[in-house]
Amino acid sequence: MEMTLPNILTWLRIVMIPVLGLLFLLPAPWSNGAAAFVFALASVTDWLDGFLARRWNQASPFGAFLDPVADKLIVAIALIIVLVESPTALVAIPVAVIIGREIAVSALREWMAELGHRASVAVGMTGKVKTALQMIAIVFLLYRHQIEGIPTWPVGLVMLYAAAGLTLYSMVLYLSAALRTLDRVEQG
């Protein structure tokens, strides 16, 4: 494994996972803000590592494996933290949809890769918009304080539902693409 800056940023995101969890558990008035900051920083490194890997031609098979794992882990932990802080069906529904979709699409990508057709389920623009919306929603839900009069909790929850809707939509797109690819493979 090459220790390029993009790979270091991905490892940093993995290191942030227990930090995020510990900040959540601290009984301090600043812990929500600190947890939101750590998650926001992780979100920025998610974008930055991919950008730098492409820009500097430092993409690697290991980075291609580790990056989505780091992303899914920190998002799942953050969503679980949000659910633990507000254990209601209103929060549980989008959390379950998002985490469930991530597991299903990861399995689909792995299966398609084994068949030699991983590109047919590559991340599209819908997935990128979903990710951006989801990251902002989670920052708002972790922060829980108003920002310039904006109530972050309800705004974050609405954004999380929008992200969950895009999550389902993008999953349908991935499944459709995979099924078309499988039909072509079986016919060819």
C-alpha positions in Angstrom: 0.0 0.0 0.0 1.3 3.3 -1.0 1.1 6.1 1.5 -0.1 8.9 -0.7 -1.9 12.0 0.6 -5.3 10.7 -0.6 -4.7 7.4 1.3 -3.5 9.3 4.4 -6.8 11.3 4.3 -8.8 8.1 4.0 -6.9 6.7 7.0 -7.6 9.9 8.9 -11.3 9.5 8.3 -11.1 6.0 9.8 -9.3 7.4 12.9 -12.0 10.1 13.2 -14.6 7.3 13.8 -13.8 6.6 17.5 -13.1 10.3 18.0 -16.7 11.1 16.8 -18.1 8.4 19.1 -16.1 9.6 22.1 -17.1 13.2 21.6 -20.8 12.1 21.5 -20.4 10.4 24.9 -18.8 13.3 26.6 -21.1 15.1 29.0 -19.9 18.5 28.0 -22.0 21.4 26.5 -19.6 21.6 23.6 -19.6 17.9 22.7 -22.3 18.2 20.0 -20.5 21.0 18.3 -17.2 19.1 18.4 -18.9 16.0 17.0 -20.4 18.0 14.2 -17.0 19.5 13.5 -15.3 16.1 13.3 -18.0 14.8 11.0 -17.8 17.9 8.8 -14.0 17.5 8.6 -14.4 13.9 7.7 -16.9 14.9 5.0 -14.4 17.3 3.5 -11.6 14.7 3.5 -14.0 12.4 1.7 -14.3 14.8 -1.2 -10.6 15.9 -1.0 -9.0 12.5 -1.1 -10.9 11.6 -4.2 -10.2 14.9 -5.9 -6.5 14.7 -5.1 -6.2 11.0 -6.2 -7.7 11.9 -9.6 -5.8 15.2 -9.9 -2.4 13.9 -8.9 -3.0 10.5 -10.6 -2.6 8.7 -7.3 -5.6 6.5 -7.5 -4.8 3.0 -6.2 -6.7 -0.3 -5.8 -6.2 -0.1 -2.1 -7.6 3.5 -2.0 -10.5 2.4 -4.2 -11.3 -0.3 -1.6 -10.6 1.7 1.6 -12.3 5.0 0.7 -15.9 3.7 0.4 -15.3 1.6 3.6 -14.3 4.7 5.5 -17.2 6.7 4.2 -19.8 4.0 5.0 -18.4 3.4 8.5 -18.3 7.1 9.6 -21.8 7.7 8.1 -23.2 4.7 9.8 -21.7 5.6 13.2 -22.9 9.2 12.9 -26.4 8.1 12.0 -26.5 5.7 14.9 -25.3 8.5 17.2 -28.2 10.7 15.8 -30.6 7.8 16.4 -29.3 7.2 20.0 -29.8 10.9 20.8 -33.3 10.9 19.3 -34.7 7.3 19.4 -37.9 7.8 17.5 -39.5 6.2 14.5 -39.2 9.6 12.7 -35.4 9.3 13.0 -35.1 5.5 12.7 -36.8 5.3 9.3 -34.3 7.4 7.3 -31.4 5.9 9.3 -32.5 2.4 8.5 -33.1 3.3 4.8 -29.6 4.9 4.4 -27.7 2.2 6.3 -29.6 -0.6 4.6 -29.1 0.8 1.1 -25.3 1.2 1.8 -25.0 -2.4 2.7 -27.1 -3.6 -0.3 -25.3 -1.4 -2.8 -21.9 -2.4 -1.4 -22.9 -6.0 -1.9 -24.2 -5.4 -5.4 -20.9 -3.6 -6.3 -18.9 -6.5 -5.0 -20.9 -9.0 -6.9 -20.7 -7.0 -10.1 -16.9 -6.7 -9.6 -16.6 -10.4 -9.3 -18.5 -10.7 -12.6 -16.1 -8.2 -14.1 -18.7 -5.5 -14.5 -18.1 -3.1 -11.6 -18.3 -0.1 -13.9 -21.9 -0.8 -14.6 -22.7 0.2 -11.0 -20.3 3.2 -10.6 -21.3 6.2 -8.6 -23.4 8.6 -10.6 -24.5 12.2 -10.1 -27.6 11.1 -8.0 -25.3 9.3 -5.6 -23.0 12.4 -5.3 -26.0 14.7 -4.6 -27.3 12.2 -2.1 -23.9 12.1 -0.3 -23.6 15.9 -0.1 -27.2 16.2 1.2 -26.6 13.4 3.7 -23.4 14.9 5.0 -24.9 18.3 5.5 -28.0 16.7 7.2 -25.8 14.7 9.6 -23.7 17.8 10.5 -26.9 19.7 11.3 -28.4 16.7 13.3 -25.2 16.3 15.3 -24.8 20.0 16.0 -28.4 20.6 17.3 -28.0 24.3 17.9 -29.3 27.2 15.8 -27.0 28.7 13.2 -27.9 32.4 12.5 -31.5 31.6 13.5 -31.7 28.4 11.5 -33.0 25.5 13.6 -30.5 22.9 12.6 -32.4 19.8 14.0 -35.6 20.2 11.9 -33.7 21.3 8.8 -31.3 18.5 9.2 -34.1 16.0 9.6 -35.9 17.2 6.4 -32.5 17.0 4.6 -32.0 13.5 5.9 -35.4 12.4 4.6 -34.5 14.0 1.2 -31.2 12.1 1.3 -33.1 8.8 2.2 -35.4 9.4 -0.8 -32.3 10.0 -3.1 -30.8 6.9 -1.5 -33.7 4.7 -2.6 -33.8 6.3 -6.0 -30.1 5.8 -6.6 -30.4 2.2 -5.4 -33.1 1.6 -8.0 -30.7 3.1 -10.6 -27.9 0.8 -9.5 -30.1 -2.3 -9.5 -31.5 -1.5 -12.9 -28.0 -1.0 -14.3 -26.9 -4.3 -12.8 -29.9 -6.1 -14.2 -29.3 -4.7 -17.7 -25.7 -5.8 -17.5 -26.6 -9.3 -16.3 -29.1 -9.6 -19.2 -26.4 -8.6 -21.7 -24.0 -11.1 -20.1 -26.5 -13.9 -20.2 -27.5 -13.1 -23.9 -23.9 -12.7 -25.0 
